């Protein structure tokens, strides 16, 4: 069964070392439809962030391993249980709204 839900329309990929280090630190918020995908990542922190986020931990095939909702600024470390390979950061509330849960399969479509 598929949920046919959309988590984001503008998911940016943190592909350079600078993008990975900065993450969302220079942002005041994530707008509806936005997200940040961090490849080769098993854990995140929200130290220095200005807003709460939802965090979705993925394996190498984009299967959801875990979901943390409403992570507030200042959290020292949040990590996946199991073999996490990617992290998707979303606006707080999006994971609950979309009913995203462990076992879900995500698909990313590149749009030029």
N, C-alpha and C positions, 0 to 999 in steps of 0.2 A: 504494500500500500504506500502511496506517495501522498504527501501533504500538499503538493503544488503551491507552496508559499515562496515568497521572494523575501530574502533577508536584506538585500541591498541592490541598488541599481548602479551605484558608484563606489565600488570596493577597490580601494587603492592597494597596491602591493608594495610593501617595504622591501625593495630589492637591493638597495645599496647599503653599505655599512652605516652611512649617515642617517638614512631613512629609518633603519632598524633602531639606532640609538635614540633618535628624536621621537619616533613613534608619534603619539598624539600630544606630546608636551607643548608644542607651539600652537595648539588649538584651544579655543574657548568652548567648543562643543562639537559633536558630530551631528550633522543635519539628518533629517529623515532620509533614508535611502543610502546613506554613506556608511562606510566601514573601512577597516584597515586589516589586511591579511599579512601576517608575518610568517614567511616560510622558514623552515629549519629552526623552529622555536618550540620549546616545551614549557616555558614559564614566562610570566610578565610581572611587572610591578606598576603601581600607579602613583609612585612618589613624584610629586611635582605637577601632577595633572590637576586640571581645574573642574572636572566634571566626572560623574560616575559613568561606567560602561558595563555592558554585558560582554562576557568572554566565552568564546566557543573554541574548545580544543579539538583538533582534527588529527587523524592519522594520515599516512602518506597518500591514501586514496580519497581523502576528504570525507571520511566517515566520522561522525561526531562521537568523541570519546567522553566529553564532559561539557557541562555548561555552568557558568557562574553568572548569576544575575545581580545587577546593581552593585558592582564592585566600586567602592568609594575611593576618592583620592587618598593617597597616603599608605596604601597596602604595600607591604614590603615584598611579598612574593605570592603569586598564585600560579599553580601548576597543574598540569594534567596528571591524572592517574592512568598509568599505562604508557604505551609507546607513542606519546604525542609527537607530532612532526610539524604542525602548523597551528597558529593562533589567529582567530578572527575576532576583532574587536568591533563592537556594534553599539549604537546608542542604547542607553539604559532603557529596559522595557521591551526591546525588540525580540529577545529570546522568548519571553513569556507570551508576547503578542502572537508570535509565529509558532508557538508550541514546540520549539526546537528542543530535542532531547537526545540523550545518548542512543546511538544506533541509527540515527538519521543519516542519510547520504546526501551530501551537498554537491551541487554542480556549479562551476564557475564558467561563464561564457565571456570571452574577450571581445570587446567591442572597440573598433578603431575610431 
